[in-house]
Amino acid sequence: MIFHSPVDLVVDVTEATKIFKAAKHPKSYVSLDDADHLLSRQKDADYVALTLTTWASRYLKLDPPPVQSQDRPSVEPAEVLVTEKNTQFLRGLYSADHQWQADEPEDKGGSNLGPSPYELLLMSLGACTSMTVRMYANHKKLAIEQLEVRLTHRRLKTNKEGGSGIDSVIERKISYVGTLSDEQHRRLLEVANRCPVHQSLMGEFHIQTSSPYVASDQTDEL
């Protein structure tokens, strides 16, 4: 499989043609239009990767990569939709403007094609923490760089009045490069604890669940 761009300034098109002529069948040639030699644009790199894996799967007897449908479900602003992508754990995640997917690891019966639900929860808290700390640092003109938030989740059995239970423990480590006073550092951690997702997790949730009944077309015969 030969990929070449007619505007490639590193390898001339005549060289790509020589390689294509010398190669044995099966072979294909794809012109990359205005891509550069290093495929520095993400869309060019993604196109080459998808085209190459699809082409090679025919000869390596591999299942071709799933084709991503251009059709996406309609989702209202401030709404999130979760759909099934298979009958195990793979789920489609949609907001009004974005889409992702969730899954479970292979040892849990999933296909490991996306973060698990708890990983998504940690990402949500971590993203909110990082945004809140950065916003505060910018507002106070605190010179910090390389801000990182690492999170882990554990479930611990506890002995409680009336029986044992399970508590969830999230460990959050915030690191950055910068010279702050002890007071500024302490204040930064206080601000992290006030990020909206943190406040929601530490507060009291009220989840209202509804499920409109949809009758099946099939009926049991007596």
C-alpha positions, 0 to 999 in steps of 0.5 A, a space after each residue: 500500500 503506497 500513500 503519497 501526497 503530490 505536495 510532498 517536499 521530502 519524497 518526490 512523486 516519481 520515487 513513490 511511483 517507482 516503489 509502486 511499480 516494483 511492488 508485487 500484487 496485491 498493491 494499491 496507490 492512494 494519493 493524499 491530496 494536500 497532506 504533508 510528508 509526516 502526516 502532521 494533521 490528525 485527520 490525515 493520520 487517521 485517514 491513513 490508519 483507517 485505510 491501511 487497516 481496512 486494506 490489510 485486513 482483506 489479506 491478513 484474514 482479519 475482521 475489518 475495523 467497524 465503520 463509524 456511522 455518520 448518523 448520530 442520535 439526537 441529544 438535547 443540550 444539557 442531556 446525555 444519552 447512553 446506547 448499547 453497542 453490543 449485548 455485553 458492556 460496550 456503550 455509546 455515550 453522547 452529548 449534544 456535541 460530543 460522543 465517546 464510549 464506555 466498556 469493561 476490561 476483558 477480565 470483567 467480560 468486556 472488550 476494553 474499548 473504552 473507559 469503565 464507568 468508574 474510570 469515567 467518574 474519576 475522569 469527571 472529578 479530575 477534569 473538574 478539579 484541574 479546571 477549577 485549580 487552573 481558573 483560580 491560579 490564573 485569577 490569582 496570577 499564581 505561576 504554576 505549570 504542568 498541572 496534573 491530577 491523578 485519581 484512583 478508586 477503591 471499595 473498602 468493606 467497613 463494619 457499621 452499626 447494624 452490619 457491614 457495608 462498603 465504602 468508596 474511597 477516591 484518592 486524588 493527587 494534585 501535582 504542579 511545578 511552581 514556587 508557592 508559599 505554604 499558604 498559597 499551596 494550602 489555599 489551592 487545595 481548598 479550592 480543589 475541594 470546592 470544584 462543582 463535581 467534588 461538591 456534588 459527590 460529597 453532597 446528597 444526590 437525588 436520582 429520579 428514575 423513569 422507564 416508559 413501558 414499551 410493549 413487545 410486538 410478540 405475544 406468548 401463545 397459550 
